Amino acid sequence: MKEHLNDKIFTAVRAAATELNVNAFVIGGYVRDLLLQRPSKDIDIVVEGSGIALANKTAALLGVKTVSVFKAFGTAMFKYNDLEVEFVGARKESYRSDSRKPIVEDGTIKEDQDRRDFTINALALSLNEANFGALIDPFHGVDDLNKAILRTPLDPEITFSDDPLRMMRAVRFASQLNFTITKEAFAAIVKNKERISIVSKERVSDELNKIILSPIPSIGFKLLYDSGMLHLIFPEMANLHGVQVVEGKSHKDNFYHTLTVLDNICKNTNDLWLRWSAILHDIAKPATQKYVKDIGWTFHGHEHKGSLMVPKIFQNLKLPLNEKMKYVQKLVLLHLRPISLVKDHVTDSAIRRLLYEAGDDIDDLMILCDADITSKNKEKVTRYMQNFQLVRSKLKEVEEKDHFRNWKPPVTGDDIMNAFDLRPGKHIGIIKEAIKEAIIEGSIKNERKEALNFMLLKGKELGLTPKNIVQN
């Protein structure tokens, strides 16, 4: 493995370790990804001694000026070129049942490897002069890499009970690497699933987002559901699972439909929040489902109710309650609109209304709608795709003509108040809304002159008399 340690950082660590008379190793994800031929920018260095002292000595040899030191944890890190390098002393750990924070003591490389979550993350390469580049693999992690399995170094029940976040990490690695969790490890996850409650929601959501950003997120979500963890961390999604049958009529399983939409959208975007919109687009179907005799199952208003559920879900998961959340809300609310357009004659006014409501997110909305076509009927899929192309063409045509994306009214509230010598009140809102609707419906052009004339007519209808002339 020596030939893989050709970056200057590793020779510098070797020199620093020799000078300090300590043993140092690169361990964990960097070694795993090296063997999997995956890119990695994070390097973890373990030293049988002081991680802070080795970090400072290595930084000095490399000419790195800034070293971040975390004395309470005995760690230090610095950035070198495009790499982030962290140093820590080898540790052994013990746990209390009510916390995932370990009691830490100085240890050896073997004890440090014992405490790792999975055998594939316990791999280490020596950075010592005597055996530079030697692979240290006490748990046959290389074999597990070749078999594409996730196995814990020690008893999985102890591993997951000690630090329940490792259960989420198991699912995340399975989803990212398309690995299989061993039967013993998965059984231990099922047994210890309730202990996920002692992990902060921020840490859980961080792992959940990494699952969502994996190449095929459905792998992770199926494992979360089958283990029972999804019911605890994200019950709204778990509630999508299942099919009801009345009078011989059933609806589709909205859990697996959502996973198909999620996997579909991942083929076209790496955007986390667009992927979240796929997860939440049908989240309100359980709350809105109704069986209607001679019609079947309906989910009327699920897009509206779903958009109202988004803030609470984001709050519960400690996701950002900012523009990202509002973006997901918008896409959930609008996800049926393009589909409804293809069922009818596509009018300019309907397109203008969609452009007004979606704004710059219209392209993302269309990506979501494409992903939402999950029918197994090839003819139906082809027909929908062709209709969506018609909608896209119409969107482009109307936008070029009417400039309605992120529309701003050609007449402002100040214009209305000045024209009729009004103070802020309901009449301003009524007139502004009427102008917007007239432009959307095509009654007047999206131009200031026509909008001002319409403003005067609408004011007259409301019994208002112009007091001032507003310039065109």
URNOR-V202534 format. One record per residue. N is the residue number from 0. RES is the residue in one small letter. D_LAST is the distance of its C-alpha to the last C-alpha in Angstrom with 1 decimal. Layout:
N_RES_D_LAST ; N_RES_D_LAST
//
This chain:
0_m_75.3 ; 1_k_75.6 ; 2_e_73.7 ; 3_h_70.5 ; 4_l_70.5 ; 5_n_69.6 ; 6_d_66.6 ; 7_k_67.4 ; 8_i_66.7 ; 9_f_69.9 ; 10_t_72.2 ; 11_a_70.9 ; 12_v_71.6 ; 13_r_75.1 ; 14_a_75.8 ; 15_a_74.5 ; 16_a_76.5 ; 17_t_79.6 ; 18_e_79.3 ; 19_l_78.8 ; 20_n_81.6 ; 21_v_79.6 ; 22_n_78.9 ; 23_a_75.3 ; 24_f_73.7 ; 25_v_70.4 ; 26_i_70.0 ; 27_g_67.9 ; 28_g_64.7 ; 29_y_64.9 ; 30_v_68.3 ; 31_r_67.4 ; 32_d_64.4 ; 33_l_66.5 ; 34_l_69.0 ; 35_l_66.3 ; 36_q_64.6 ; 37_r_61.3 ; 38_p_59.2 ; 39_s_59.5 ; 40_k_58.0 ; 41_d_59.8 ; 42_i_63.5 ; 43_d_65.7 ; 44_i_68.8 ; 45_v_71.7 ; 46_v_74.4 ; 47_e_77.8 ; 48_g_77.1 ; 49_s_74.1 ; 50_g_70.8 ; 51_i_69.3 ; 52_a_72.0 ; 53_l_71.7 ; 54_a_67.9 ; 55_n_68.2 ; 56_k_71.0 ; 57_t_69.1 ; 58_a_65.9 ; 59_a_68.0 ; 60_l_69.5 ; 61_l_66.1 ; 62_g_64.5 ; 63_v_62.0 ; 64_k_60.9 ; 65_t_59.5 ; 66_v_61.5 ; 67_s_60.2 ; 68_v_63.3 ; 69_f_63.6 ; 70_k_67.0 ; 71_a_67.0 ; 72_f_67.0 ; 73_g_69.0 ; 74_t_66.3 ; 75_a_64.4 ; 76_m_61.9 ; 77_f_60.1 ; 78_k_57.9 ; 79_y_59.4 ; 80_n_57.3 ; 81_d_55.5 ; 82_l_58.3 ; 83_e_58.5 ; 84_v_62.1 ; 85_e_63.6 ; 86_f_67.1 ; 87_v_69.2 ; 88_g_72.8 ; 89_a_74.7 ; 90_r_74.9 ; 91_k_76.7 ; 92_e_75.1 ; 93_s_76.1 ; 94_y_74.0 ; 95_r_74.0 ; 96_s_73.2 ; 97_d_70.3 ; 98_s_68.4 ; 99_r_67.3 ; 100_k_67.8 ; 101_p_71.1 ; 102_i_73.9 ; 103_v_74.0 ; 104_e_77.0 ; 105_d_77.7 ; 106_g_79.0 ; 107_t_79.9 ; 108_i_78.0 ; 109_k_79.9 ; 110_e_78.9 ; 111_d_75.3 ; 112_q_75.3 ; 113_d_77.0 ; 114_r_74.0 ; 115_r_71.4 ; 116_d_69.6 ; 117_f_70.5 ; 118_t_73.1 ; 119_i_70.5 ; 120_n_69.0 ; 121_a_72.4 ; 122_l_73.0 ; 123_a_73.6 ; 124_l_74.4 ; 125_s_76.7 ; 126_l_75.4 ; 127_n_78.9 ; 128_e_80.9 ; 129_a_83.9 ; 130_n_82.0 ; 131_f_78.5 ; 132_g_76.5 ; 133_a_79.0 ; 134_l_77.5 ; 135_i_78.5 ; 136_d_78.1 ; 137_p_80.4 ; 138_f_78.7 ; 139_h_78.5 ; 140_g_74.7 ; 141_v_74.8 ; 142_d_76.6 ; 143_d_73.9 ; 144_l_71.2 ; 145_n_73.0 ; 146_k_73.4 ; 147_a_69.7 ; 148_i_70.8 ; 149_l_69.8 ; 150_r_72.9 ; 151_t_73.5 ; 152_p_76.1 ; 153_l_77.9 ; 154_d_78.2 ; 155_p_74.7 ; 156_e_75.1 ; 157_i_75.7 ; 158_t_72.9 ; 159_f_70.3 ; 160_s_71.7 ; 161_d_71.7 ; 162_d_68.1 ; 163_p_66.2 ; 164_l_63.2 ; 165_r_65.4 ; 166_m_65.1 ; 167_m_61.3 ; 168_r_62.1 ; 169_a_64.5 ; 170_v_61.9 ; 171_r_59.4 ; 172_f_61.9 ; 173_a_62.9 ; 174_s_59.3 ; 175_q_58.5 ; 176_l_61.8 ; 177_n_62.6 ; 178_f_65.9 ; 179_t_68.1 ; 180_i_69.1 ; 181_t_72.9 ; 182_k_74.3 ; 183_e_75.8 ; 184_a_72.7 ; 185_f_70.5 ; 186_a_73.1 ; 187_a_72.9 ; 188_i_69.1 ; 189_v_69.6 ; 190_k_72.2 ; 191_n_70.2 ; 192_k_66.7 ; 193_e_66.6 ; 194_r_67.0 ; 195_i_63.4 ; 196_s_62.5 ; 197_i_63.8 ; 198_v_61.3 ; 199_s_58.0 ; 200_k_55.0 ; 201_e_53.3 ; 202_r_56.2 ; 203_v_56.3 ; 204_s_52.6 ; 205_d_53.0 ; 206_e_55.7 ; 207_l_53.7 ; 208_n_50.7 ; 209_k_53.2 ; 210_i_54.5 ; 211_i_51.0 ; 212_l_50.5 ; 213_s_53.8 ; 214_p_54.0 ; 215_i_55.2 ; 216_p_54.3 ; 217_s_55.9 ; 218_i_59.3 ; 219_g_58.6 ; 220_f_57.2 ; 221_k_60.2 ; 222_l_62.5 ; 223_l_60.6 ; 224_y_61.0 ; 225_d_64.6 ; 226_s_65.6 ; 227_g_64.1 ; 228_m_61.9 ; 229_l_58.6 ; 230_h_59.5 ; 231_l_59.8 ; 232_i_56.8 ; 233_f_54.3 ; 234_p_55.6 ; 235_e_52.4 ; 236_m_52.9 ; 237_a_56.6 ; 238_n_55.8 ; 239_l_54.2 ; 240_h_57.8 ; 241_g_59.8 ; 242_v_59.8 ; 243_q_60.5 ; 244_v_62.2 ; 245_v_62.2 ; 246_e_64.0 ; 247_g_64.3 ; 248_k_60.6 ; 249_s_59.3 ; 250_h_56.0 ; 251_k_55.6 ; 252_d_56.5 ; 253_n_53.1 ; 254_f_54.6 ; 255_y_55.7 ; 256_h_52.6 ; 257_t_50.5 ; 258_l_52.8 ; 259_t_52.3 ; 260_v_48.5 ; 261_l_48.9 ; 262_d_51.2 ; 263_n_49.0 ; 264_i_45.9 ; 265_c_48.0 ; 266_k_48.5 ; 267_n_44.8 ; 268_t_43.8 ; 269_n_45.4 ; 270_d_42.6 ; 271_l_44.4 ; 272_w_41.6 ; 273_l_40.9 ; 274_r_44.7 ; 275_w_44.5 ; 276_s_41.9 ; 277_a_44.6 ; 278_i_47.2 ; 279_l_45.2 ; 280_h_43.4 ; 281_d_46.2 ; 282_i_47.4 ; 283_a_47.0 ; 284_k_49.0 ; 285_p_52.2 ; 286_a_50.4 ; 287_t_48.8 ; 288_q_51.5 ; 289_k_53.0 ; 290_y_55.5 ; 291_v_54.7 ; 292_k_57.6 ; 293_d_57.3 ; 294_i_54.1 ; 295_g_55.1 ; 296_w_53.5 ; 297_t_49.9 ; 298_f_47.7 ; 299_h_44.7 ; 300_g_42.1 ; 301_h_43.8 ; 302_e_40.5 ; 303_h_39.0 ; 304_k_42.2 ; 305_g_42.7 ; 306_s_39.4 ; 307_l_40.5 ; 308_m_43.9 ; 309_v_42.5 ; 310_p_42.0 ; 311_k_45.6 ; 312_i_47.1 ; 313_f_45.4 ; 314_q_46.6 ; 315_n_50.1 ; 316_l_50.3 ; 317_k_48.8 ; 318_l_46.0 ; 319_p_42.8 ; 320_l_40.7 ; 321_n_37.5 ; 322_e_34.8 ; 323_k_37.8 ; 324_m_38.7 ; 325_k_35.2 ; 326_y_35.0 ; 327_v_38.3 ; 328_q_37.2 ; 329_k_34.1 ; 330_l_36.2 ; 331_v_38.9 ; 332_l_36.5 ; 333_l_34.9 ; 334_h_38.0 ; 335_l_38.6 ; 336_r_35.1 ; 337_p_35.6 ; 338_i_39.1 ; 339_s_37.9 ; 340_l_35.5 ; 341_v_38.4 ; 342_k_40.3 ; 343_d_37.7 ; 344_h_35.5 ; 345_v_32.8 ; 346_t_29.5 ; 347_d_26.1 ; 348_s_25.0 ; 349_a_28.1 ; 350_i_27.4 ; 351_r_23.8 ; 352_r_25.2 ; 353_l_27.9 ; 354_l_25.6 ; 355_y_23.5 ; 356_e_26.7 ; 357_a_28.7 ; 358_g_26.1 ; 359_d_27.9 ; 360_d_31.2 ; 361_i_31.0 ; 362_d_33.5 ; 363_d_35.9 ; 364_l_35.6 ; 365_m_36.7 ; 366_i_39.6 ; 367_l_40.7 ; 368_c_40.5 ; 369_d_42.6 ; 370_a_45.1 ; 371_d_45.3 ; 372_i_46.9 ; 373_t_50.6 ; 374_s_52.2 ; 375_k_55.6 ; 376_n_54.9 ; 377_k_54.0 ; 378_e_52.6 ; 379_k_50.3 ; 380_v_49.1 ; 381_t_48.5 ; 382_r_46.5 ; 383_y_44.3 ; 384_m_43.7 ; 385_q_42.7 ; 386_n_40.3 ; 387_f_38.8 ; 388_q_38.3 ; 389_l_36.4 ; 390_v_34.2 ; 391_r_33.7 ; 392_s_32.8 ; 393_k_30.3 ; 394_l_28.8 ; 395_k_28.3 ; 396_e_27.0 ; 397_v_24.3 ; 398_e_23.4 ; 399_e_23.0 ; 400_k_20.8 ; 401_d_18.7 ; 402_h_19.0 ; 403_f_20.1 ; 404_r_22.7 ; 405_n_21.9 ; 406_w_18.7 ; 407_k_16.1 ; 408_p_13.8 ; 409_p_10.0 ; 410_v_9.8 ; 411_t_12.3 ; 412_g_15.0 ; 413_d_13.9 ; 414_d_10.5 ; 415_i_12.9 ; 416_m_15.4 ; 417_n_13.3 ; 418_a_12.0 ; 419_f_15.6 ; 420_d_17.5 ; 421_l_19.3 ; 422_r_21.7 ; 423_p_22.1 ; 424_g_23.7 ; 425_k_24.0 ; 426_h_21.1 ; 427_i_18.6 ; 428_g_20.6 ; 429_i_20.9 ; 430_i_17.2 ; 431_k_16.6 ; 432_e_19.7 ; 433_a_18.7 ; 434_i_15.4 ; 435_k_17.6 ; 436_e_20.3 ; 437_a_18.2 ; 438_i_17.0 ; 439_i_20.6 ; 440_e_22.1 ; 441_g_20.0 ; 442_s_18.8 ; 443_i_15.1 ; 444_k_14.1 ; 445_n_13.3 ; 446_e_9.7 ; 447_r_6.5 ; 448_k_5.4 ; 449_e_9.1 ; 450_a_9.5 ; 451_l_7.4 ; 452_n_9.5 ; 453_f_12.4 ; 454_m_12.1 ; 455_l_12.6 ; 456_l_15.5 ; 457_k_17.0 ; 458_g_17.0 ; 459_k_18.7 ; 460_e_21.3 ; 461_l_22.0 ; 462_g_22.6 ; 463_l_19.7 ; 464_t_18.3 ; 465_p_14.8 ; 466_k_15.7 ; 467_n_12.6 ; 468_i_9.2 ; 469_v_6.5 ; 470_q_3.8 ; 471_n_0.0
//
